[in-house]
Amino acid sequence: MHEPETASAAPIRVAVALLKESSLFELAVPCAVFGGFSGDVEPPSPWYDLALCGTDPGVQHAPGGLRLESEHGLDALGAADLVIVPACLMNGYEPPAALLDVLREAHARGARVASLCSGAFVLAAAGLLDGREAATHWMYADELRRRHPRVRVNERALYVDDGDILTSAGTAAAIDLCLHIVRGDYGTAAAAEVGRRMVVAPHREGDQAQYSRPRTGAAPPAQGLAPVLDWAIARLEGPLTVAELADRADMSVRTFERHFAREVGTTPLKWLNQQRVARARELLETTDLLVDTIAERSGLGTGDALRLHFRRTLGTTPAAYRRTYRGAR
């Protein structure tokens, strides 16, 4: 877990590489997440200092005839605390040697480096993924293996956090990874607020599965399972069974579990545990409640059960987690 910045610290400098013929969605995601809040509400302080950085001379092109340019270049990219490489188009794009050099130098200096979707090909070309597990869009997994056999490609994961190197699958998984970064930097409440403003689904862990191929069978309800997930999150404090969730979705248990795996990417019980740990993290960050009380309010039952879940999922204790995030505030 990345240690959060203290209240007196400077903003975290985020540089997004503006690639030649960038994919607009994966380029827009880090801008939306790290670029500050829209409207009248100011983001927490410190927050992120975002810069879009050109990687080729002149104007960059995007699908649909859009032309993109930035006042920042590779110098700003190399000086950032967090460097993000969005998706590159897979029609023969070759990353400039100067960009690969800057990525290596930034990583060697201690910056975190992240890729979104096919941006993993750029990190791999720089040698930053050699010997590491990495995520990319499932459609590109075999090609990434072919071009870079030293990369341990995980085509099922939504994202992979390897500490100083982070990679994500495509499209919505880019949002998951960026919110995961916010959560590690500034805590659950900050990430949840960004997610609410972006109107995205509840937090998804990186090991949930991508939708790797079309499924057959009956389609899910028009709204999907989002109303059921919202209903469950509002009732985490009490007991919840898969049968109750299925009944809420007006499905049999077997049908519900099948739809849940397809739409959410995990089992209902694992998802419930993830949400309860997330609720416990939020309460540890924002309240002075005792650990036993937090365990009850998050639906984990006892302080011992909460400690067990924290050791398994976060590698720390509730007390240590609270000290870290209270120190940041």
Legacy VTK file of the C-alpha trace (Angstrom):
# vtk DataFile Version 3.0
C-alpha trace
ASCII
DATASET POLYDATA
POINTS 329 float
0.000 0.000 0.000
1.423 3.375 -1.020
1.896 5.528 2.079
-0.434 8.537 1.889
0.942 12.033 1.741
0.894 14.146 4.896
-1.279 17.214 5.126
1.769 19.484 4.732
3.141 17.625 1.724
3.165 18.968 -1.789
0.652 17.637 -4.314
1.548 14.363 -6.014
2.788 15.201 -9.508
1.002 13.095 -12.129
2.171 13.115 -15.740
0.090 11.475 -18.470
1.911 10.624 -21.674
0.161 12.085 -24.705
0.929 9.396 -27.258
0.743 9.728 -30.989
-2.784 8.644 -31.957
-3.866 8.113 -28.335
-7.073 6.289 -27.439
-9.370 8.994 -26.092
-11.102 7.028 -23.331
-7.961 5.850 -21.570
-6.477 9.317 -21.996
-9.540 10.959 -20.446
-9.758 8.640 -17.424
-6.621 9.843 -15.589
-7.567 13.428 -16.434
-10.970 12.917 -14.803
-9.592 11.121 -11.736
-6.445 13.124 -11.006
-7.380 16.470 -12.495
-9.488 17.714 -9.582
-13.179 17.912 -8.809
-15.638 19.742 -11.010
-18.269 22.054 -9.591
-18.075 24.027 -6.360
-16.400 21.385 -4.177
-12.644 21.638 -3.868
-10.578 18.424 -3.815
-8.726 17.442 -0.646
-5.460 19.200 0.058
-2.923 18.091 -0.938
-4.256 16.514 -4.109
-2.697 15.779 -7.471
-0.922 18.154 -9.840
-1.772 16.844 -13.312
0.141 17.489 -16.530
-0.461 16.121 -20.020
2.921 15.601 -21.645
3.567 15.355 -25.362
5.850 12.531 -26.454
6.353 13.493 -30.102
7.078 16.912 -31.586
4.069 18.865 -32.771
0.374 18.124 -32.537
-0.815 14.649 -31.534
-3.744 13.054 -33.349
-6.685 11.166 -31.883
-9.536 9.147 -33.408
-12.269 11.172 -35.032
-9.949 13.824 -36.398
-9.203 15.478 -33.051
-5.865 17.221 -32.643
-4.210 17.318 -29.214
-1.308 19.372 -27.977
0.241 20.211 -24.626
2.607 22.806 -23.240
4.448 20.035 -21.373
6.917 17.561 -22.834
9.184 14.721 -21.795
10.974 16.807 -19.155
7.750 17.101 -17.134
7.046 13.409 -17.685
10.424 12.472 -16.252
10.008 14.718 -13.201
6.631 13.337 -12.084
5.890 11.219 -9.016
3.402 9.104 -10.975
3.736 8.537 -14.726
0.726 7.152 -16.605
0.882 5.721 -20.118
-2.625 5.439 -21.631
-3.638 3.030 -24.366
-1.776 3.189 -27.639
-3.422 2.224 -30.904
-2.408 -1.253 -32.026
-1.848 -0.397 -35.691
1.923 -0.395 -35.710
2.574 2.278 -33.082
6.249 2.389 -32.124
7.022 4.358 -28.959
9.793 6.935 -29.481
13.176 5.973 -28.037
13.207 9.220 -26.062
9.939 8.257 -24.350
11.304 4.828 -23.402
14.428 6.447 -21.972
12.367 8.851 -19.863
10.197 6.011 -18.526
13.283 4.058 -17.476
14.827 7.113 -15.856
11.632 8.041 -14.008
11.275 4.504 -12.667
14.934 4.362 -11.639
14.457 7.671 -9.825
11.616 6.164 -7.766
8.497 7.303 -9.611
5.534 4.980 -9.914
4.778 4.060 -13.521
1.319 2.899 -14.627
-0.167 1.778 -17.928
-3.777 1.605 -19.045
-4.905 -1.116 -21.463
-2.463 -1.439 -24.386
-0.163 1.095 -22.737
1.434 -2.033 -21.259
3.167 -2.492 -24.630
5.015 0.791 -24.067
6.120 -0.223 -20.570
7.188 -3.606 -21.910
9.181 -1.964 -24.709
11.015 0.023 -22.026
11.861 -3.228 -20.227
9.886 -2.222 -17.130
7.658 -5.316 -17.178
10.390 -7.939 -17.552
9.838 -10.676 -14.965
6.701 -8.963 -13.643
3.021 -9.837 -13.718
1.104 -7.359 -15.856
-2.463 -6.782 -17.017
-3.684 -5.642 -20.402
-6.889 -5.972 -22.414
-7.655 -9.649 -22.933
-7.685 -9.137 -26.719
-4.026 -8.081 -26.629
-2.729 -10.638 -24.125
-1.375 -13.144 -26.664
0.281 -10.386 -28.681
1.943 -9.001 -25.553
3.256 -12.478 -24.752
4.542 -12.879 -28.300
6.354 -9.552 -28.409
7.619 -9.633 -24.825
7.983 -13.229 -23.589
9.602 -12.121 -20.300
6.353 -10.474 -19.182
3.994 -12.611 -17.080
0.733 -11.558 -18.714
-2.444 -11.871 -16.644
-5.300 -11.451 -19.105
-7.952 -12.077 -16.444
-7.056 -9.364 -13.938
-8.702 -5.946 -14.052
-5.433 -4.462 -12.847
-2.155 -5.508 -11.261
-0.461 -3.422 -8.561
3.187 -4.437 -8.330
4.124 -1.504 -6.123
6.200 0.739 -8.362
4.638 -0.612 -11.572
0.869 -0.763 -12.106
-0.998 -2.055 -15.149
-4.672 -2.304 -16.058
-6.945 -3.970 -18.556
-9.016 -1.925 -20.984
-11.700 0.733 -20.774
-13.533 0.563 -17.400
-10.583 -1.218 -15.771
-8.594 1.982 -16.328
-11.040 3.694 -13.952
-10.628 0.858 -11.448
-6.848 1.245 -11.424
-6.909 5.037 -11.142
-9.359 4.888 -8.216
-7.171 2.194 -6.653
-4.248 4.626 -6.818
-6.313 7.386 -5.171
-7.380 4.930 -2.471
-3.754 4.087 -1.706
-2.657 7.725 -1.729
-5.502 9.474 0.077
-7.777 6.788 1.492
-11.111 5.135 0.863
-13.269 8.222 1.418
-11.392 10.254 -1.210
-11.570 7.433 -3.765
-15.269 6.925 -3.048
-15.963 10.629 -3.584
-14.165 10.605 -6.941
-16.080 7.452 -7.893
-19.402 9.047 -6.959
-18.634 12.088 -9.085
-17.765 9.850 -12.019
-20.922 7.757 -11.372
-19.048 4.466 -11.494
-19.825 1.107 -9.917
-18.677 0.171 -6.402
-15.002 -0.622 -5.907
-13.724 -3.632 -7.842
-10.597 -5.448 -6.708
-7.850 -5.983 -9.258
-8.137 -9.770 -9.239
-11.692 -9.731 -10.537
-12.043 -11.151 -14.021
-12.274 -9.290 -17.301
-15.166 -10.101 -19.627
-12.930 -12.007 -21.959
-15.489 -13.269 -24.449
-19.225 -12.998 -25.203
-21.472 -15.120 -22.990
-24.528 -17.015 -24.095
-27.838 -17.404 -22.345
-30.423 -14.999 -20.962
-29.455 -11.341 -20.715
-29.220 -9.718 -17.272
-31.894 -7.243 -16.189
-31.919 -3.909 -17.993
-30.271 -2.134 -15.051
-27.927 -5.012 -14.348
-27.228 -5.864 -10.729
-26.393 -2.294 -9.651
-29.652 -1.832 -7.653
-28.982 -5.085 -5.781
-25.380 -4.056 -5.050
-26.530 -0.669 -3.755
-29.170 -2.368 -1.599
-26.551 -4.719 -0.121
-24.014 -1.945 0.548
-26.653 -0.063 2.535
-27.114 -3.175 4.728
-23.563 -4.388 5.303
-23.967 -4.102 9.072
-26.459 -6.953 9.196
-26.332 -10.550 7.976
-26.686 -10.992 4.235
-27.001 -14.264 2.378
-26.711 -15.108 -1.285
-30.328 -16.278 -1.156
-31.429 -12.814 0.037
-29.489 -11.112 -2.742
-30.932 -13.496 -5.308
-34.441 -12.860 -4.013
-33.831 -9.122 -4.269
-32.802 -9.632 -7.897
-35.883 -11.814 -8.470
-33.713 -14.757 -9.533
-32.972 -18.228 -8.356
-29.697 -18.589 -6.445
-28.028 -20.456 -9.298
-29.119 -17.897 -11.911
-28.102 -15.032 -9.644
-24.617 -16.483 -9.060
-24.158 -16.909 -12.810
-25.211 -13.327 -13.540
-23.123 -12.032 -10.643
-19.966 -13.717 -11.918
-20.562 -12.297 -15.394
-21.385 -8.747 -14.308
-19.192 -8.259 -11.231
-16.422 -10.746 -11.962
-16.377 -12.586 -8.642
-18.662 -14.525 -6.280
-21.319 -12.802 -4.157
-19.636 -13.844 -0.891
-16.221 -12.606 -1.947
-17.749 -9.336 -3.104
-19.540 -8.903 0.228
-16.285 -9.425 2.114
-14.558 -6.862 -0.113
-17.282 -4.295 0.581
-17.137 -4.960 4.315
-13.382 -4.494 4.404
-13.819 -1.277 2.404
-16.418 -0.063 4.930
-14.058 -0.915 7.791
-11.251 1.021 6.099
-13.478 4.055 5.722
-14.514 3.942 9.397
-10.896 3.552 10.527
-9.928 6.582 8.461
-12.803 8.853 9.454
-13.883 7.904 13.008
-12.469 7.124 16.449
-14.658 4.039 16.875
-13.164 1.006 18.583
-12.071 -1.852 16.340
-14.807 -4.125 17.744
-17.447 -1.491 16.957
-16.111 -1.036 13.432
-16.204 -4.804 12.928
-19.885 -4.814 13.922
-20.797 -1.837 11.734
-19.044 -3.277 8.706
-20.677 -6.688 9.121
-17.449 -8.547 9.938
-18.697 -9.448 13.407
-15.750 -9.269 15.790
-12.460 -7.437 16.093
-10.622 -10.717 15.613
-12.443 -11.355 12.337
-11.640 -7.814 11.171
-7.954 -8.288 12.001
-7.914 -11.569 10.083
-9.425 -9.949 6.973
-6.956 -7.062 7.169
-3.995 -9.407 7.388
-5.246 -11.438 4.425
-6.221 -8.562 2.136
-4.002 -5.628 3.167
-1.066 -7.238 4.952
-1.489 -4.970 7.976
-3.555 -4.545 11.142
-6.510 -2.195 11.700
-4.486 -0.231 14.265
-1.530 0.224 11.912
-3.877 1.168 9.063
-5.551 3.823 11.224
-2.208 5.268 12.352
-1.074 5.570 8.730
-4.164 7.407 7.509
-4.700 9.484 10.623
-1.102 10.620 10.247
-1.981 11.760 6.729
-4.728 13.983 8.135
LINES 1 330
329 0 1 2 3 4 5 6 7 8 9 10 11 12 13 14 15 16 17 18 19 20 21 22 23 24 25 26 27 28 29 30 31 32 33 34 35 36 37 38 39 40 41 42 43 44 45 46 47 48 49 50 51 52 53 54 55 56 57 58 59 60 61 62 63 64 65 66 67 68 69 70 71 72 73 74 75 76 77 78 79 80 81 82 83 84 85 86 87 88 89 90 91 92 93 94 95 96 97 98 99 100 101 102 103 104 105 106 107 108 109 110 111 112 113 114 115 116 117 118 119 120 121 122 123 124 125 126 127 128 129 130 131 132 133 134 135 136 137 138 139 140 141 142 143 144 145 146 147 148 149 150 151 152 153 154 155 156 157 158 159 160 161 162 163 164 165 166 167 168 169 170 171 172 173 174 175 176 177 178 179 180 181 182 183 184 185 186 187 188 189 190 191 192 193 194 195 196 197 198 199 200 201 202 203 204 205 206 207 208 209 210 211 212 213 214 215 216 217 218 219 220 221 222 223 224 225 226 227 228 229 230 231 232 233 234 235 236 237 238 239 240 241 242 243 244 245 246 247 248 249 250 251 252 253 254 255 256 257 258 259 260 261 262 263 264 265 266 267 268 269 270 271 272 273 274 275 276 277 278 279 280 281 282 283 284 285 286 287 288 289 290 291 292 293 294 295 296 297 298 299 300 301 302 303 304 305 306 307 308 309 310 311 312 313 314 315 316 317 318 319 320 321 322 323 324 325 326 327 328
